Amino acid sequence: RRPASEGTALIQRSRLPSIQDFKWRVDVAISTSSLARALQPSILMMMKLSDGTAHRFEVPVAKFQELRYNVALILKEMNDLEKRSILKIQD
């Protein structure tokens, strides 16, 4: 009885959309309306998701570095978890 209910739960669970396309570029603002010379780089990113939505956002280089560091940390932790024998699927 339990395997049948687990199968139903897997079918009925909601899924988050996945990233279908990801583009980025570095922009440097030479001047702004408030500053004569800015020369501040920023990272522009655009994500297209599997549900058809697109998200565009801009972050300063320092925030991008923080994002990059945290993503690398999460990937390392996931890799460490996969290496633990208790979590490995036994054939």
C-alpha positions as CSV (number, residue, x, y, z in Angstrom):
1,R,0.0,0.0,0.0
2,R,2.8,2.4,0.8
3,P,4.5,2.2,-2.6
4,A,1.2,3.1,-4.4
5,S,0.7,6.1,-2.2
6,E,4.3,7.3,-2.7
7,G,3.8,7.0,-6.5
8,T,0.6,9.1,-6.3
9,A,2.4,11.7,-4.2
10,L,5.2,11.9,-6.7
11,I,2.7,12.4,-9.6
12,Q,0.7,15.0,-7.7
13,R,3.5,17.1,-6.2
14,S,4.0,20.5,-7.6
15,R,7.2,21.2,-9.5
16,L,9.1,24.4,-9.8
17,P,10.0,25.5,-13.3
18,S,13.5,24.7,-14.6
19,I,15.9,27.1,-16.3
20,Q,15.7,26.8,-20.1
21,D,18.0,29.6,-21.1
22,F,20.4,31.8,-19.1
23,K,22.2,34.8,-20.6
24,W,24.4,37.3,-18.9
25,R,26.6,40.3,-19.7
26,V,28.8,42.8,-17.9
27,D,27.7,46.4,-18.2
28,V,29.7,49.5,-17.3
29,A,27.8,52.7,-16.7
30,I,30.1,55.5,-18.0
31,S,27.9,58.3,-16.6
32,T,24.5,58.7,-14.9
33,S,22.1,61.6,-14.4
34,S,23.5,62.1,-10.9
35,L,27.2,61.5,-11.5
36,A,29.3,62.8,-14.3
37,R,31.6,59.7,-14.3
38,A,30.4,56.5,-12.7
39,L,32.4,53.7,-14.4
40,Q,30.6,51.2,-12.1
41,P,30.3,47.6,-13.6
42,S,27.2,45.6,-13.1
43,I,26.1,42.1,-14.2
44,L,22.9,41.9,-16.2
45,M,21.2,38.4,-16.3
46,M,18.2,37.0,-18.1
47,M,16.6,33.6,-17.3
48,K,13.9,31.9,-19.4
49,L,12.0,29.3,-17.4
50,S,10.2,26.1,-18.6
51,D,6.8,27.7,-17.7
52,G,7.5,30.4,-20.4
53,T,8.3,33.3,-18.0
54,A,11.4,35.4,-18.3
55,H,13.2,37.2,-15.5
56,R,15.7,40.0,-16.0
57,F,17.8,41.4,-13.2
58,E,20.9,43.5,-12.6
59,V,23.3,43.1,-9.7
60,P,26.5,44.9,-8.7
61,V,29.7,42.9,-9.0
62,A,30.0,42.4,-5.2
63,K,26.5,40.8,-5.0
64,F,27.3,38.6,-8.1
65,Q,30.5,37.4,-6.3
66,E,28.4,36.6,-3.2
67,L,25.9,34.7,-5.3
68,R,28.7,32.8,-7.1
69,Y,30.3,31.9,-3.8
70,N,27.0,30.7,-2.3
71,V,26.1,28.6,-5.3
72,A,29.6,27.0,-5.2
73,L,29.2,26.3,-1.5
74,I,25.8,24.6,-2.1
75,L,27.1,22.5,-4.9
76,K,30.0,21.4,-2.7
77,E,27.6,20.5,0.1
78,M,25.4,18.5,-2.3
79,N,28.5,16.7,-3.7
80,D,29.6,15.9,-0.1
81,L,26.1,14.5,0.7
82,E,26.2,12.3,-2.4
83,K,29.5,10.8,-1.3
84,R,28.1,9.6,2.0
85,S,27.4,5.9,1.9
86,I,24.2,6.2,3.9
87,L,22.6,8.3,1.2
88,K,23.8,6.1,-1.7
89,I,21.2,4.0,-3.5
90,Q,22.0,0.3,-3.0
91,D,21.4,-2.0,-6.0
